[in-house]
Amino acid sequence: EVSVRSIGGVSLFETPRMVTSETVQNFYSDSQSVNAAVEKLRAEGFQVLNVGETTITIGGSAELYERVFKTKIVAQERPAIKEFGKETTATFLECPETEMPGLIDVSKSPLAGLLEGVALNEPVYYFQSAAAAPALAPMVAPTPSPFAPPRPYWHLEVPAEVSLGMNADRARRAGYTGRGVKVVMVDSGWYRHPFFVQRGYIASAVVLGPGAANPEHDEHGHGTGESANVFAVAPDVTFTMVKINFVNSIGAFNAAVARRPDVISCSWGSSIRVGPLSAANQALAAAIANAVRLGIVVIFSAGNGHYGFPGQHPDVISAGGVYLTPDGTLEATPYASGFESLIYPGRKVPDVCGLVGLPPRAQYIMLPVEPGDYLDTSLAGGAHPNGDETRANDGWAAFSGTSAAAPQLAGTVALMKQACARLTPAEVRTILKSTARDVAAGNCSASTGGHPATPGPDLATGNGLVDSAKATAIARLRCILRPTRPLAVTEEPQASDADLTALESLFIDLWA
């Protein structure tokens, strides 16, 4: 990720301040400099893969980077928490000459007058409930059924049971289905499963992020499955998948921002306990801050035992996990993360929760996947809770994690934005938190402190499980009570913000 010289005069990689939606304008670059940088990067032999508001995504061989920037690129093995909470190592690319991890010094290069630094991308992982594996080519298999296979263990099905658990049915009976709201998911891809087709769900053509290929296939299955959580809550959204190749998550995220959606849902990240951030994560933080400044609601999973980043960024809505039991009671799940950030002082994770299963594998929601893909084959068979008891090429798999919570929240936000299109990202988060159902039982992941759920906000579940119907009702009420048009001279003054907030609180109490 290339950062062109910032108009604020301070490098994105040298600022002592957090990069948020309130400060990100300082790290924009003037268009003339960006265009000149693109031309020179191409002239040097780099592929220019994406041009965002805060960085330019490029690709090339290690030798090209070393020659142009007069540096050395080395590979290092570092600790990492991957899917299924697996603690292992991952390969990171590093430039030993700089103090900030992953930063290339550009001062000796022919682009020194234009650029302030280059960030080497870092690996990120799905926050799902199964261990990762290399992507597999789709297997030849029968057309999958639009109906989930019946299995005897307690689990949720889409759309009906996820919708009911999120209390979205009541919002839809009031006419809110997400119609006209644009939701973009950045994930492993999207397969046009009969589950979607026969229910009339509409998805735009898949957009390929940098390094991604095969737009009609989802070799892993994660994106296809998790997208069903969006439709379960908001069946009429305008949905687009940006297929990510994790060699460049920032470029894929910026490709989503370029679509100018109302909501971006991401169920991936890394585990970062303490700062400072690496160059790549600083660039990702800037991309997120830019999206929120543009008015896009950005949702990230909090993590499954991870100290989830970007889930702890101050501008995102952080999605944690609550388990809905067979008798309808709610409890925090020890599969999901809950913590207070040491990178962003005062930031508590999560904000609110979606529906997530229990350890050891959180195989909790039966979701459609491409037949023969990685999740379809790797989770098949076995006895629950260590297997999902499905066939290896039937196009169905049971999984969840906070990967499922993020798109459930995205669907809820789509209902809210249909009810009140002018809600800002900050207002959306406030309403989600004020209307969430309190959870006072269970604990979050022991890996992030095992905090207990207590009456009121806590580190286990934030403000609790999202209530889609109540959040949508308050969104509509806010649009009615707080119109944007100016008052005519003859009109009575509007109520104060404090009065309107009190009225909203009364409405919530009456609803309860």
Secondary structure, 3 states (H helix, E strand, C coil): CEEECCCCCCCCCCCCCCCCCCCHHHHCCCHHHHHHHHHHHHHHCCEEEEECCCCEEEECCHHHHHHHHCCCCEEEEEEEECHHHCEEEEEEEECCCCCCCCEECCCCCCCCCCEEEEECCCCCEECCCCCCCCCCCCCCCCCCCCCCCCCCCCCEECCHHHHHHCCCHHHHHCCCCCCCCEEEEEECCCCCCHHHHCCCCCECCCEECCCCCCCCCCCCCHHHHHHHHHHHHCCCCEEEEEECCCCCHHHHHHHHHHCCCCEEEECEEEECCCCCCCHHHHHHHHHHHHHHHCCCEEEEECCCCCCEECCCCCCCEEEEEEEECCCCCEEECCCCCCEECCCCCCCEECCEEEECCCCCCCCCEEEECCCCCHHHHHCCCCCCCCCCCCCCCCCEEEECCHHHHHHHHHHHHHHHHHHCCCCCHHHHHHHHHHHCECCCCEECCHHHCCCECCCCCECCCECCECCHHHHHHHHHHHHHHCCCCCCCCCCCCCCCHHHHHHHHHHHHHHHC
